Amino acid sequence: MRTIVTAKTVFSSPVHFLAFGFGSGLSPFAPGTAGTLAAIPLYLLLVQLPLWAYLAVLLVVSLVGIWICGESSRRLGVHDHSGIVWDEFAGYLLTMIAAPAGWLWVVIGFCLFRLFDIWKPWPVKVVDRDVPGGLGIMLDDILAGIYAWLCLQLLAYWLA
């Protein structure tokens, strides 16, 4: 059974607001995809930073995300509620590290990340199933982001 989370719950708590990707996780259809879409404007802001700063922000997003996702999950009483999409933000931002410029690459990165996040190849599925708390919520998307990043970099290398 899916726990219903209201907009009031999300918008009245900073923890839920962040965990639910500024509200994007409230989408009734494919909240993970909605969360990844919501990460694109953040990426477009961050990509203007030097690489070291982009990586530093990604590290903060990921480490803080462990607590945010774990705390939101704890408060809701549901491990990895489908509306918790902060992990999608981190996974997509990881996918886009040093990506070529242009909307084509934004879309390719989006598609690759969603593919690996949904498909959950080894060890993503194992982590998703066996690692508890905020670390588990974040880590499976980080791993999916690594797979997507590798594919994106290979595509950029082959097509450049």
PyMOL commands that set and color helices and strands:
alter all, ss='L'
color gray80, all
select helices_A, chain A and resi 7-11+14-19+21-26+31-46+51-76+86-95+103-119+124-130+133-159
alter helices_A, ss='H'
color red, helices_A
deselect
rebuild
show_as cartoon
